[in-house]
Amino acid sequence: LENFVPGKFQIKCFNKISPKGLARFDDDKYDVRLDGSEAANAHAVLLRSHKLQENEVAHTVRAIARCGAGTNNIPVARMTELGIPVFNTPGANANA
C-alpha cells in the first residue's frame, strides 16, 4: 500500500500513451502511473500493443482499455471470468 493515494483512482499505463489523452484525467481525481512505474493498486489499465498477462492485472483492477482497435493482446475471456470489462478505442490512432 506504499504507493496508494487515498481519494484517487490509480491508472496503470503500459506503452506510451499520448500526453493529450492522459491530460483528460484530472490530477485531483486520478493517479496516472506511466509505463515502468509501480502501480500495485491500479483501478484501471491502459495499453496499446503490450501483450497483457493475467499476472500483470492487480486484484484492484476494475477496467482495461486498449488504446486502438482490437483486443487480441488482452486475455478477454479470463478478464470476463474475473468480472473485468475490456474496452477498445477503434480509430483513436487514426489521422484526421
N, C-alpha and C positions, 0 to 999 in steps of 0.2 A: 504493500500500500504506500510505499515511499513516493511514488510518482502520481498519486491520486490528488486531484484538485477538487475539493468539495464544491458542489453547485455548478459544475461544468460537465458537459458531455465530452468525453475523450474520443478523438477520431484518429485511428492509425492509418497512415498513408504508406502504401507500397508504391514504388516507382516515383518518378517526378510528376506532380500534379500541378497544373497551371496556377501560378500565384493569383491570377484574376479569379479563378474559380474558388480557390481557398479563401479569398478575401470575403466571400459571401458568408463565411462562418464568423459571426461576431465574437470577438475576443472575450466579451463578458459572459458568453454562454458556452463557448466551445474551446477545448484544449486540443489543438491540432498537432499531432506528432508526425513529423516528416519522415521520409524513408530513412531507416537506420536508427531512429530514435526509439527508446524504450516506451512501450505502451501496453503494459501488462493489464491495465484496467479499461481497455478500449470498449466503447459502446458501439462503435461503427468502424468499418473497414472501407477504405477507398483504394482502388488499384486500377492499373491499366493492363499491362502484359504479364505481370507477376503470376506465376503458377501457384496459387494458394493451396497450402496443405492444411489439413484439419488441425494439426498441432500448432499452427500459427494463429488459430482463432481462439481468443481468450473466452472463458466461460461467461464473461460480461457482455460479449458482442450481441447486439440486437438487430443489426442490419449490415449487409455487404453491398457495395455499389461498384460496378465496373464502369470506369470512365471510357466508354466506347461501346461498339456493337458486340454482341455475343457474350456468352458466359462460359466458354469452353475451358477457361483456365481456373474455374471455381468448381469445387465438388458440390454442385447444386443439390443432388439427391441427398447427400449426407446433411447439408445445411438445412434442407427441408425437414429431415427427420429430427433435427435439433430445434426446429421452430424458428430458424433464422431466415428471413426473407432475403432474396438476392435480386438486385436491380441492375439494369444496364442503361446506358445512355446512347443509343444509336444516333449517329450523326453529330455527336458532340465534338468530334475532332475534325469534322468536315470544314473546308474553307467556304466562306460565304460568297 
